[in-house]
Amino acid sequence: MKGDVDAFRKWQAANKQNWDDFIAWFSKNKIQITKKNAFISSKA
């Protein structure tokens, strides 16, 4: 879910460089979800 959109936007504005660095990193390190590494809480 989205969570607290207003709080996130305030954090993002106050932490622009951290956010930009994370987006650059994540673009190169995407999470690969497969059947083998997926987590399903109802089956934990």
mmCIF file of the N, C-alpha and C atoms, coordinates in Angstrom:
data_MODEL
# 
_entry.id   MODEL 
# 
loop_
_atom_site.group_PDB 
_atom_site.id 
_atom_site.type_symbol 
_atom_site.label_atom_id 
_atom_site.label_alt_id 
_atom_site.label_comp_id 
_atom_site.label_asym_id 
_atom_site.label_entity_id 
_atom_site.label_seq_id 
_atom_site.pdbx_PDB_ins_code 
_atom_site.Cartn_x 
_atom_site.Cartn_y 
_atom_site.Cartn_z 
_atom_site.occupancy 
_atom_site.B_iso_or_equiv 
_atom_site.pdbx_formal_charge 
_atom_site.auth_seq_id 
_atom_site.auth_comp_id 
_atom_site.auth_asym_id 
_atom_site.auth_atom_id 
_atom_site.pdbx_PDB_model_num 
ATOM 1   N N  . MET A 1 1  ? 0.840  -1.182  0.000   1.00 0.00 ? 1  MET A N  1 
ATOM 2   C CA . MET A 1 1  ? 0.000  0.000   0.000   1.00 0.00 ? 1  MET A CA 1 
ATOM 3   C C  . MET A 1 1  ? 0.881  1.240   0.000   1.00 0.00 ? 1  MET A C  1 
ATOM 4   N N  . LYS A 1 2  ? 0.271  2.348   -0.189  1.00 0.00 ? 2  LYS A N  1 
ATOM 5   C CA . LYS A 1 2  ? 1.017  3.595   -0.328  1.00 0.00 ? 2  LYS A CA 1 
ATOM 6   C C  . LYS A 1 2  ? 1.618  4.089   0.978   1.00 0.00 ? 2  LYS A C  1 
ATOM 7   N N  . GLY A 1 3  ? 0.993  3.866   2.095   1.00 0.00 ? 3  GLY A N  1 
ATOM 8   C CA . GLY A 1 3  ? 1.501  4.411   3.347   1.00 0.00 ? 3  GLY A CA 1 
ATOM 9   C C  . GLY A 1 3  ? 1.143  5.885   3.480   1.00 0.00 ? 3  GLY A C  1 
ATOM 10  N N  . ASP A 1 4  ? 1.934  6.622   4.231   1.00 0.00 ? 4  ASP A N  1 
ATOM 11  C CA . ASP A 1 4  ? 1.684  8.039   4.487   1.00 0.00 ? 4  ASP A CA 1 
ATOM 12  C C  . ASP A 1 4  ? 2.345  8.867   3.379   1.00 0.00 ? 4  ASP A C  1 
ATOM 13  N N  . VAL A 1 5  ? 1.588  9.169   2.347   1.00 0.00 ? 5  VAL A N  1 
ATOM 14  C CA . VAL A 1 5  ? 2.113  9.853   1.161   1.00 0.00 ? 5  VAL A CA 1 
ATOM 15  C C  . VAL A 1 5  ? 2.678  11.224  1.517   1.00 0.00 ? 5  VAL A C  1 
ATOM 16  N N  . ASP A 1 6  ? 1.982  11.979  2.331   1.00 0.00 ? 6  ASP A N  1 
ATOM 17  C CA . ASP A 1 6  ? 2.453  13.323  2.693   1.00 0.00 ? 6  ASP A CA 1 
ATOM 18  C C  . ASP A 1 6  ? 3.766  13.263  3.462   1.00 0.00 ? 6  ASP A C  1 
ATOM 19  N N  . ALA A 1 7  ? 3.874  12.336  4.411   1.00 0.00 ? 7  ALA A N  1 
ATOM 20  C CA . ALA A 1 7  ? 5.110  12.201  5.186   1.00 0.00 ? 7  ALA A CA 1 
ATOM 21  C C  . ALA A 1 7  ? 6.263  11.786  4.276   1.00 0.00 ? 7  ALA A C  1 
ATOM 22  N N  . PHE A 1 8  ? 5.995  10.894  3.333   1.00 0.00 ? 8  PHE A N  1 
ATOM 23  C CA . PHE A 1 8  ? 7.041  10.479  2.410   1.00 0.00 ? 8  PHE A CA 1 
ATOM 24  C C  . PHE A 1 8  ? 7.504  11.649  1.551   1.00 0.00 ? 8  PHE A C  1 
ATOM 25  N N  . ARG A 1 9  ? 6.578  12.419  1.044   1.00 0.00 ? 9  ARG A N  1 
ATOM 26  C CA . ARG A 1 9  ? 6.946  13.566  0.201   1.00 0.00 ? 9  ARG A CA 1 
ATOM 27  C C  . ARG A 1 9  ? 7.802  14.569  0.976   1.00 0.00 ? 9  ARG A C  1 
ATOM 28  N N  . LYS A 1 10 ? 7.476  14.783  2.245   1.00 0.00 ? 10 LYS A N  1 
ATOM 29  C CA . LYS A 1 10 ? 8.275  15.687  3.078   1.00 0.00 ? 10 LYS A CA 1 
ATOM 30  C C  . LYS A 1 10 ? 9.674  15.110  3.272   1.00 0.00 ? 10 LYS A C  1 
ATOM 31  N N  . TRP A 1 11 ? 9.755  13.800  3.557   1.00 0.00 ? 11 TRP A N  1 
ATOM 32  C CA . TRP A 1 11 ? 11.058 13.167  3.724   1.00 0.00 ? 11 TRP A CA 1 
ATOM 33  C C  . TRP A 1 11 ? 11.853 13.241  2.423   1.00 0.00 ? 11 TRP A C  1 
ATOM 34  N N  . GLN A 1 12 ? 11.193 12.959  1.326   1.00 0.00 ? 12 GLN A N  1 
ATOM 35  C CA . GLN A 1 12 ? 11.862 12.969  0.022   1.00 0.00 ? 12 GLN A CA 1 
ATOM 36  C C  . GLN A 1 12 ? 12.433 14.356  -0.294  1.00 0.00 ? 12 GLN A C  1 
ATOM 37  N N  . ALA A 1 13 ? 11.670 15.397  -0.024  1.00 0.00 ? 13 ALA A N  1 
ATOM 38  C CA . ALA A 1 13 ? 12.131 16.765  -0.273  1.00 0.00 ? 13 ALA A CA 1 
ATOM 39  C C  . ALA A 1 13 ? 13.325 17.116  0.617   1.00 0.00 ? 13 ALA A C  1 
ATOM 40  N N  . ALA A 1 14 ? 13.312 16.633  1.850   1.00 0.00 ? 14 ALA A N  1 
ATOM 41  C CA . ALA A 1 14 ? 14.393 16.924  2.791   1.00 0.00 ? 14 ALA A CA 1 
ATOM 42  C C  . ALA A 1 14 ? 15.625 16.045  2.566   1.00 0.00 ? 14 ALA A C  1 
ATOM 43  N N  . ASN A 1 15 ? 15.468 14.978  1.790   1.00 0.00 ? 15 ASN A N  1 
ATOM 44  C CA . ASN A 1 15 ? 16.543 14.008  1.581   1.00 0.00 ? 15 ASN A CA 1 
ATOM 45  C C  . ASN A 1 15 ? 16.742 13.713  0.100   1.00 0.00 ? 15 ASN A C  1 
ATOM 46  N N  . LYS A 1 16 ? 16.713 14.750  -0.717  1.00 0.00 ? 16 LYS A N  1 
ATOM 47  C CA . LYS A 1 16 ? 16.759 14.572  -2.165  1.00 0.00 ? 16 LYS A CA 1 
ATOM 48  C C  . LYS A 1 16 ? 17.965 13.760  -2.626  1.00 0.00 ? 16 LYS A C  1 
ATOM 49  N N  . GLN A 1 17 ? 19.142 14.056  -2.116  1.00 0.00 ? 17 GLN A N  1 
ATOM 50  C CA . GLN A 1 17 ? 20.336 13.328  -2.559  1.00 0.00 ? 17 GLN A CA 1 
ATOM 51  C C  . GLN A 1 17 ? 20.269 11.851  -2.161  1.00 0.00 ? 17 GLN A C  1 
ATOM 52  N N  . ASN A 1 18 ? 19.809 11.574  -0.932  1.00 0.00 ? 18 ASN A N  1 
ATOM 53  C CA . ASN A 1 18 ? 19.659 10.174  -0.505  1.00 0.00 ? 18 ASN A CA 1 
ATOM 54  C C  . ASN A 1 18 ? 18.686 9.436   -1.412  1.00 0.00 ? 18 ASN A C  1 
ATOM 55  N N  . TRP A 1 19 ? 17.574 10.063  -1.733  1.00 0.00 ? 19 TRP A N  1 
ATOM 56  C CA . TRP A 1 19 ? 16.573 9.451   -2.596  1.00 0.00 ? 19 TRP A CA 1 
ATOM 57  C C  . TRP A 1 19 ? 17.137 9.211   -3.993  1.00 0.00 ? 19 TRP A C  1 
ATOM 58  N N  . ASP A 1 20 ? 17.783 10.217  -4.558  1.00 0.00 ? 20 ASP A N  1 
ATOM 59  C CA . ASP A 1 20 ? 18.370 10.077  -5.894  1.00 0.00 ? 20 ASP A CA 1 
ATOM 60  C C  . ASP A 1 20 ? 19.426 8.970   -5.922  1.00 0.00 ? 20 ASP A C  1 
ATOM 61  N N  . ASP A 1 21 ? 20.243 8.892   -4.867  1.00 0.00 ? 21 ASP A N  1 
ATOM 62  C CA . ASP A 1 21 ? 21.259 7.841   -4.783  1.00 0.00 ? 21 ASP A CA 1 
ATOM 63  C C  . ASP A 1 21 ? 20.608 6.465   -4.706  1.00 0.00 ? 21 ASP A C  1 
ATOM 64  N N  . PHE A 1 22 ? 19.556 6.346   -3.922  1.00 0.00 ? 22 PHE A N  1 
ATOM 65  C CA . PHE A 1 22 ? 18.848 5.069   -3.806  1.00 0.00 ? 22 PHE A CA 1 
ATOM 66  C C  . PHE A 1 22 ? 18.246 4.651   -5.147  1.00 0.00 ? 22 PHE A C  1 
ATOM 67  N N  . ILE A 1 23 ? 17.590 5.572   -5.824  1.00 0.00 ? 23 ILE A N  1 
ATOM 68  C CA . ILE A 1 23 ? 16.971 5.261   -7.118  1.00 0.00 ? 23 ILE A CA 1 
ATOM 69  C C  . ILE A 1 23 ? 18.032 4.818   -8.122  1.00 0.00 ? 23 ILE A C  1 
ATOM 70  N N  . ALA A 1 24 ? 19.165 5.477   -8.148  1.00 0.00 ? 24 ALA A N  1 
ATOM 71  C CA . ALA A 1 24 ? 20.253 5.089   -9.055  1.00 0.00 ? 24 ALA A CA 1 
ATOM 72  C C  . ALA A 1 24 ? 20.748 3.688   -8.707  1.00 0.00 ? 24 ALA A C  1 
ATOM 73  N N  . TRP A 1 25 ? 20.932 3.409   -7.415  1.00 0.00 ? 25 TRP A N  1 
ATOM 74  C CA . TRP A 1 25 ? 21.389 2.093   -6.979  1.00 0.00 ? 25 TRP A CA 1 
ATOM 75  C C  . TRP A 1 25 ? 20.349 1.023   -7.317  1.00 0.00 ? 25 TRP A C  1 
ATOM 76  N N  . PHE A 1 26 ? 19.092 1.306   -6.980  1.00 0.00 ? 26 PHE A N  1 
ATOM 77  C CA . PHE A 1 26 ? 18.036 0.310   -7.183  1.00 0.00 ? 26 PHE A CA 1 
ATOM 78  C C  . PHE A 1 26 ? 17.825 0.008   -8.661  1.00 0.00 ? 26 PHE A C  1 
ATOM 79  N N  . SER A 1 27 ? 18.015 0.987   -9.510  1.00 0.00 ? 27 SER A N  1 
ATOM 80  C CA . SER A 1 27 ? 17.875 0.776   -10.952 1.00 0.00 ? 27 SER A CA 1 
ATOM 81  C C  . SER A 1 27 ? 18.873 -0.261  -11.456 1.00 0.00 ? 27 SER A C  1 
ATOM 82  N N  . LYS A 1 28 ? 20.025 -0.335  -10.802 1.00 0.00 ? 28 LYS A N  1 
ATOM 83  C CA . LYS A 1 28 ? 21.062 -1.297  -11.196 1.00 0.00 ? 28 LYS A CA 1 
ATOM 84  C C  . LYS A 1 28 ? 20.982 -2.598  -10.406 1.00 0.00 ? 28 LYS A C  1 
ATOM 85  N N  . ASN A 1 29 ? 20.183 -2.628  -9.333  1.00 0.00 ? 29 ASN A N  1 
ATOM 86  C CA . ASN A 1 29 ? 20.121 -3.778  -8.420  1.00 0.00 ? 29 ASN A CA 1 
ATOM 87  C C  . ASN A 1 29 ? 18.674 -4.177  -8.144  1.00 0.00 ? 29 ASN A C  1 
ATOM 88  N N  . LYS A 1 30 ? 17.925 -4.391  -9.190  1.00 0.00 ? 30 LYS A N  1 
ATOM 89  C CA . LYS A 1 30 ? 16.508 -4.716  -9.032  1.00 0.00 ? 30 LYS A CA 1 
ATOM 90  C C  . LYS A 1 30 ? 16.322 -6.042  -8.289  1.00 0.00 ? 30 LYS A C  1 
ATOM 91  N N  . ILE A 1 31 ? 15.260 -6.132  -7.537  1.00 0.00 ? 31 ILE A N  1 
ATOM 92  C CA . ILE A 1 31 ? 14.928 -7.349  -6.811  1.00 0.00 ? 31 ILE A CA 1 
ATOM 93  C C  . ILE A 1 31 ? 14.320 -8.340  -7.802  1.00 0.00 ? 31 ILE A C  1 
ATOM 94  N N  . GLN A 1 32 ? 14.875 -9.527  -7.826  1.00 0.00 ? 32 GLN A N  1 
ATOM 95  C CA . GLN A 1 32 ? 14.365 -10.585 -8.693  1.00 0.00 ? 32 GLN A CA 1 
ATOM 96  C C  . GLN A 1 32 ? 13.556 -11.556 -7.834  1.00 0.00 ? 32 GLN A C  1 
ATOM 97  N N  . ILE A 1 33 ? 12.232 -11.506 -7.954  1.00 0.00 ? 33 ILE A N  1 
ATOM 98  C CA . ILE A 1 33 ? 11.363 -12.401 -7.194  1.00 0.00 ? 33 ILE A CA 1 
ATOM 99  C C  . ILE A 1 33 ? 11.076 -13.626 -8.047  1.00 0.00 ? 33 ILE A C  1 
ATOM 100 N N  . THR A 1 34 ? 11.377 -14.783 -7.485  1.00 0.00 ? 34 THR A N  1 
ATOM 101 C CA . THR A 1 34 ? 11.108 -16.051 -8.166  1.00 0.00 ? 34 THR A CA 1 
ATOM 102 C C  . THR A 1 34 ? 10.298 -16.940 -7.222  1.00 0.00 ? 34 THR A C  1 
ATOM 103 N N  . LYS A 1 35 ? 9.824  -18.051 -7.709  1.00 0.00 ? 35 LYS A N  1 
ATOM 104 C CA . LYS A 1 35 ? 9.108  -18.992 -6.838  1.00 0.00 ? 35 LYS A CA 1 
ATOM 105 C C  . LYS A 1 35 ? 10.019 -19.502 -5.737  1.00 0.00 ? 35 LYS A C  1 
ATOM 106 N N  . LYS A 1 36 ? 11.311 -19.600 -6.029  1.00 0.00 ? 36 LYS A N  1 
ATOM 107 C CA . LYS A 1 36 ? 12.267 -20.126 -5.069  1.00 0.00 ? 36 LYS A CA 1 
ATOM 108 C C  . LYS A 1 36 ? 12.547 -19.156 -3.917  1.00 0.00 ? 36 LYS A C  1 
ATOM 109 N N  . ASN A 1 37 ? 12.595 -17.837 -4.184  1.00 0.00 ? 37 ASN A N  1 
ATOM 110 C CA . ASN A 1 37 ? 12.933 -16.885 -3.121  1.00 0.00 ? 37 ASN A CA 1 
ATOM 111 C C  . ASN A 1 37 ? 11.752 -16.046 -2.647  1.00 0.00 ? 37 ASN A C  1 
ATOM 112 N N  . ALA A 1 38 ? 10.565 -16.309 -3.159  1.00 0.00 ? 38 ALA A N  1 
ATOM 113 C CA . ALA A 1 38 ? 9.384  -15.539 -2.742  1.00 0.00 ? 38 ALA A CA 1 
ATOM 114 C C  . ALA A 1 38 ? 9.001  -15.881 -1.302  1.00 0.00 ? 38 ALA A C  1 
ATOM 115 N N  . PHE A 1 39 ? 8.465  -14.905 -0.597  1.00 0.00 ? 39 PHE A N  1 
ATOM 116 C CA . PHE A 1 39 ? 7.981  -15.119 0.762   1.00 0.00 ? 39 PHE A CA 1 
ATOM 117 C C  . PHE A 1 39 ? 6.488  -14.858 0.779   1.00 0.00 ? 39 PHE A C  1 
ATOM 118 N N  . ILE A 1 40 ? 5.749  -15.813 1.266   1.00 0.00 ? 40 ILE A N  1 
ATOM 119 C CA . ILE A 1 40 ? 4.291  -15.681 1.393   1.00 0.00 ? 40 ILE A CA 1 
ATOM 120 C C  . ILE A 1 40 ? 3.975  -15.850 2.882   1.00 0.00 ? 40 ILE A C  1 
ATOM 121 N N  . SER A 1 41 ? 3.539  -14.762 3.508   1.00 0.00 ? 41 SER A N  1 
ATOM 122 C CA . SER A 1 41 ? 3.368  -14.769 4.965   1.00 0.00 ? 41 SER A CA 1 
ATOM 123 C C  . SER A 1 41 ? 2.349  -15.816 5.431   1.00 0.00 ? 41 SER A C  1 
ATOM 124 N N  . SER A 1 42 ? 1.348  -16.090 4.644   1.00 0.00 ? 42 SER A N  1 
ATOM 125 C CA . SER A 1 42 ? 0.346  -17.082 5.058   1.00 0.00 ? 42 SER A CA 1 
ATOM 126 C C  . SER A 1 42 ? 0.906  -18.499 5.033   1.00 0.00 ? 42 SER A C  1 
ATOM 127 N N  . LYS A 1 43 ? 2.067  -18.681 4.418   1.00 0.00 ? 43 LYS A N  1 
ATOM 128 C CA . LYS A 1 43 ? 2.689  -20.015 4.354   1.00 0.00 ? 43 LYS A CA 1 
ATOM 129 C C  . LYS A 1 43 ? 3.958  -20.079 5.197   1.00 0.00 ? 43 LYS A C  1 
ATOM 130 N N  . ALA A 1 44 ? 4.188  -19.044 6.006   1.00 0.00 ? 44 ALA A N  1 
ATOM 131 C CA . ALA A 1 44 ? 5.416  -19.008 6.819   1.00 0.00 ? 44 ALA A CA 1 
ATOM 132 C C  . ALA A 1 44 ? 5.308  -19.874 8.038   1.00 0.00 ? 44 ALA A C  1 
# 
